[in-house]
């Protein structure tokens, strides 16, 4: 067999073999003889222990390293700026300038939202050194406290007693005035609902009559060119006049229906009366206090429950280890024919003890007696 090697422009070896029957066979010179040695190469890329970030996808290792270093630098700069702003805020707070301090603390938290000292300073400034609890009732303030564990812990620690007393006072007042308000509101609701139904029925009736007159106008107009008399024309005029009257009355009732519906809707608002506005105020305050105090209580309960679960798990582990040790000890004693840990004999030993002899020994004894009797008969 003749064999030649051809090289292309990329120096890739190709072997040309001439077979016995005169044909040729081309073989890749780089892969011949190495097919069994080819193995798949697995590539592993270590990603940082962070959440998935699309901005990091497709970066080379060098680019990834540079990007992470850049982000780390930005984070350090933000933390340094946050500390600088917090220091300035601390100075304003010491001077009693609570508004200026609050602004600086807020800016510090924009730079670094995890700055716990800035969170404490912010609520110290807002509550004027925790002497004014009204700050927690500002718009979205309770939600902000409830969503931030650090802020909630600080507010509960400093103002927990005050908020508890306020909740008791608000709940007592709300319990006194709310039932009477709700009763009067229900009475007004029934009156407004009846008034609204009254005007709705009449508006619907006159609107339907106006539609019927429109149909009458159409039918009468149809017969005008087909009839020599003046009856269709007269009917058209009569229906048109009646239709205008019905529409006018329907419009009047529509306006009255609109007013009745608006009164009904206003009655459902707590702000429609002074007592209702007070009830709404009290319930908003109670909701805000519940968000702050109950969230803290839930966190404490969760931590206590977690501690109980941990202690229970440790107790079960110790119990399992003790039981396992006792079972191992019992197994060793059984192996050597000893008694168990409690000093009692094992079931097999008890049965054997009650029987006096083991079953095999009893059978052997009975067999010995029979043999002895048989020997005596032989001797006789």
LINRA-V691518 format. One record per residue. N is the residue number from 1. RES is the residue in one letter. PSI is psi as a letter, one per 20 degrees, with the letter a starting at -180 (999 if undefined). BURIAL is I if it has 9 or more other ideal C-beta (glycine too) atoms within 8 Angstrom, else O. D_FIRST is the distance of its C-alpha to the first C-alpha in Angstrom with 1 decimal. Layout:
N;RES;PSI;BURIAL;D_FIRST
N;RES;PSI;BURIAL;D_FIRST
This chain:
1;X;p;O;0.0
2;X;p;O;3.8
3;X;p;O;6.5
4;X;q;O;10.1
5;X;p;I;13.3
6;X;p;O;16.3
7;X;p;O;19.8
8;X;a;O;22.7
9;X;h;O;26.4
10;X;j;O;26.8
11;X;k;O;23.9
12;X;p;I;22.0
13;X;p;I;18.4
14;X;p;I;15.9
15;X;p;I;12.2
16;X;o;I;10.2
17;X;p;I;6.9
18;X;p;I;5.6
19;X;r;I;5.9
20;X;h;O;6.6
21;X;j;O;9.9
22;X;i;O;9.4
23;X;r;O;10.4
24;X;q;O;9.9
25;X;p;O;10.8
26;X;p;O;13.0
27;X;p;O;14.0
28;X;o;I;17.1
29;X;h;I;16.4
30;X;h;O;19.9
31;X;i;O;19.9
32;X;p;I;16.6
33;X;i;O;17.6
34;X;j;O;21.2
35;X;h;O;22.1
36;X;i;O;24.1
37;X;i;O;25.9
38;X;p;O;27.3
39;X;q;O;30.9
40;X;p;O;33.7
41;X;o;O;36.1
42;X;p;O;39.8
43;X;p;O;42.2
44;X;p;O;45.8
45;X;p;O;48.6
46;X;o;O;52.0
47;X;q;O;54.8
48;X;q;O;58.4
49;X;m;O;60.8
50;X;r;O;62.5
51;X;q;O;62.9
52;X;p;O;60.1
53;X;o;O;60.4
54;X;h;O;58.6
55;X;i;O;59.2
56;X;i;O;56.8
57;X;p;O;54.0
58;X;j;O;51.1
59;X;q;O;52.2
60;X;r;O;49.9
61;X;h;O;51.0
62;X;g;O;52.7
63;X;h;O;54.5
64;X;g;I;55.5
65;X;g;O;56.9
66;X;g;O;58.9
67;X;g;I;60.2
68;X;h;I;61.4
69;X;h;O;63.0
70;X;g;O;64.8
71;X;h;O;66.1
72;X;h;O;67.3
73;X;g;O;69.1
74;X;h;O;70.8
75;X;g;O;71.8
76;X;g;O;73.4
77;X;g;O;75.2
78;X;g;I;76.5
79;X;h;I;77.8
80;X;g;O;79.5
81;X;h;I;81.1
82;X;g;I;82.2
83;X;h;I;83.8
84;X;g;O;85.6
85;X;h;I;87.0
86;X;h;I;88.1
87;X;g;O;89.9
88;X;h;I;91.8
89;X;h;I;92.6
90;X;h;I;93.9
91;X;g;O;96.3
92;X;h;I;97.5
93;X;h;I;98.0
94;X;h;O;100.0
95;X;i;O;102.2
96;X;j;O;102.8
97;X;n;O;101.0
98;X;h;I;99.3
99;X;g;O;98.2
100;X;h;I;96.5
101;X;g;I;94.9
102;X;g;I;93.6
103;X;g;O;91.9
104;X;h;I;90.2
105;X;h;I;89.1
106;X;g;I;87.6
107;X;h;I;85.7
108;X;h;I;84.4
109;X;h;I;83.1
110;X;h;O;81.3
111;X;h;I;79.4
112;X;n;I;78.8
113;X;i;O;79.6
114;X;j;O;79.2
115;X;n;I;81.9
116;X;h;O;84.3
117;X;h;O;87.1
118;X;h;I;87.1
119;X;g;I;87.4
120;X;g;I;90.4
121;X;h;I;91.9
122;X;g;I;91.5
123;X;h;I;93.4
124;X;g;I;95.9
125;X;g;I;96.7
126;X;h;I;96.7
127;X;j;I;99.1
128;X;l;I;101.2
129;X;k;O;100.4
130;X;k;I;100.4
131;X;i;O;104.0
132;X;o;O;103.3
133;X;i;I;101.4
134;X;h;O;101.6
135;X;h;I;98.3
136;X;i;I;96.3
137;X;j;I;97.8
138;X;r;O;96.6
139;X;p;O;94.1
140;X;j;O;90.7
141;X;g;I;91.9
142;X;g;I;91.9
143;X;h;O;88.3
144;X;g;I;87.2
145;X;g;I;88.8
146;X;h;I;87.3
147;X;i;O;83.8
148;X;o;I;84.0
149;X;h;O;84.3
150;X;g;I;85.7
151;X;g;I;88.3
152;X;g;I;89.3
153;X;g;I;89.7
154;X;g;I;91.9
155;X;g;I;94.0
156;X;h;I;94.6
157;X;g;O;95.5
158;X;h;O;97.9
159;X;j;I;99.3
160;X;g;I;98.6
161;X;g;O;102.3
162;X;g;O;103.5
163;X;h;I;101.0
164;X;g;I;102.0
165;X;g;O;105.7
166;X;h;I;105.0
167;X;g;I;103.0
168;X;g;O;105.9
169;X;g;O;108.4
170;X;g;I;106.4
171;X;h;I;105.7
172;X;g;O;109.4
173;X;g;I;110.4
174;X;h;I;107.8
175;X;h;O;108.9
176;X;g;O;112.5
177;X;h;I;112.0
178;X;g;I;108.8
179;X;g;O;110.3
180;X;g;O;113.3
181;X;g;I;111.1
182;X;h;O;108.7
183;X;g;O;111.7
184;X;h;O;113.2
185;X;h;I;109.8
186;X;h;O;109.4
187;X;g;O;112.9
188;X;h;I;112.2
189;X;g;I;108.8
190;X;g;O;110.6
191;X;g;O;113.1
192;X;h;I;110.6
193;X;g;I;108.4
194;X;g;O;111.3
195;X;g;I;112.3
196;X;g;I;108.7
197;X;h;O;108.7
198;X;g;I;112.1
199;X;h;I;110.9
200;X;g;I;107.6
201;X;g;O;109.2
202;X;h;I;111.6
203;X;g;I;109.0
204;X;g;O;106.8
205;X;g;O;109.8
206;X;h;I;111.0
207;X;h;I;107.4
208;X;g;O;107.0
209;X;g;I;110.4
210;X;h;I;109.3
211;X;g;O;106.2
212;X;g;O;108.4
213;X;h;I;110.7
214;X;g;I;107.7
215;X;g;O;106.7
216;X;h;I;110.4
217;X;g;I;110.2
218;X;g;O;107.1
219;X;g;O;108.6
220;X;g;I;111.9
221;X;h;I;110.2
222;X;h;O;108.2
223;X;i;I;111.5
224;X;g;I;113.2
225;X;i;O;111.9
226;X;i;O;112.3
227;X;p;O;115.9
228;X;h;O;119.0
229;X;r;O;120.9
230;X;j;O;120.9
231;X;g;O;120.0
232;X;h;I;116.2
233;X;g;I;117.2
234;X;g;O;119.7
235;X;h;I;117.2
236;X;g;I;114.6
237;X;g;O;117.2
238;X;g;O;118.3
239;X;h;I;114.8
240;X;g;I;113.8
241;X;g;O;116.9
242;X;h;I;116.3
243;X;g;I;112.6
244;X;g;O;113.6
245;X;g;O;116.0
246;X;g;I;113.4
247;X;g;I;110.8
248;X;g;O;113.4
249;X;h;I;114.2
250;X;h;I;110.5
251;X;g;O;109.9
252;X;g;O;112.9
253;X;h;I;111.5
254;X;g;I;108.0
255;X;g;O;109.4
256;X;h;I;111.3
257;X;h;I;108.2
258;X;g;O;106.3
259;X;g;O;109.0
260;X;h;I;109.2
261;X;h;I;105.4
262;X;h;O;105.5
263;X;h;I;108.3
264;X;g;I;106.4
265;X;h;O;103.4
266;X;h;O;105.5
267;X;h;I;107.1
268;X;i;O;103.7
269;X;p;O;103.4
270;X;h;O;104.9
271;X;i;O;106.0
272;X;h;O;108.4
273;X;r;O;111.1
274;X;g;O;112.1
275;X;g;I;111.6
276;X;h;I;108.2
277;X;h;I;107.1
278;X;g;I;108.2
279;X;g;I;106.4
280;X;g;I;103.2
281;X;g;O;103.7
282;X;g;I;104.1
283;X;h;I;101.1
284;X;g;I;98.9
285;X;g;I;100.2
286;X;h;I;99.6
287;X;g;I;96.0
288;X;g;I;95.3
289;X;g;I;96.7
290;X;h;I;94.8
291;X;g;I;91.6
292;X;g;I;92.3
293;X;g;I;93.9
294;X;h;O;92.1
295;X;g;I;88.6
296;X;g;I;89.6
297;X;h;O;90.8
298;X;g;O;87.6
299;X;g;I;85.6
300;X;g;O;87.8
301;X;g;O;87.5
302;X;g;O;83.7
303;X;g;O;83.7
304;X;g;O;86.2
305;X;h;O;84.2
306;X;g;O;81.0
307;X;g;O;82.9
308;X;g;O;84.2
309;X;g;O;80.7
310;X;g;O;79.4
311;X;g;O;82.3
312;X;g;O;81.9
313;X;h;O;78.2
314;X;h;O;79.0
315;X;g;O;81.7
316;X;h;O;79.3
317;X;g;O;76.7
318;X;h;O;79.4
319;X;g;O;80.5
320;X;g;O;77.0
321;X;g;O;76.6
322;X;g;O;80.0
323;X;g;O;79.2
324;X;g;O;75.8
325;X;g;O;77.5
326;X;g;I;80.2
327;X;g;O;77.7
328;X;g;O;75.8
329;X;g;I;79.0
330;X;h;I;80.1
331;X;h;O;76.8
332;X;g;O;77.2
333;X;h;I;80.8
334;X;h;I;79.9
335;X;h;O;77.3
336;X;j;O;80.0
337;X;k;O;82.8
338;X;r;O;84.8
339;X;r;O;86.8
340;X;a;I;85.5
341;X;h;O;86.5
342;X;i;O;89.6
343;X;i;O;91.0
344;X;q;O;90.8
345;X;q;O;89.1
346;X;q;I;86.0
347;X;g;O;86.5
348;X;g;O;85.2
349;X;h;I;87.6
350;X;g;I;90.5
351;X;g;O;89.9
352;X;h;I;89.7
353;X;g;O;92.8
354;X;h;O;94.7
355;X;i;I;93.7
356;X;g;O;94.8
357;X;q;O;91.9
358;X;q;O;88.3
359;X;g;O;87.5
360;X;h;O;85.8
361;X;h;O;88.7
362;X;g;I;91.2
363;X;g;O;89.4
364;X;h;O;89.2
365;X;g;I;92.9
366;X;g;O;93.9
367;X;h;O;91.8
368;X;h;O;93.6
369;X;g;O;97.0
370;X;g;O;96.1
371;X;h;O;94.9
372;X;g;O;98.2
373;X;h;O;100.3
374;X;h;O;98.4
375;X;h;O;99.0
376;X;g;O;102.7
377;X;h;O;102.9
378;X;g;O;101.3
379;X;h;O;103.9
380;X;999;O;106.7
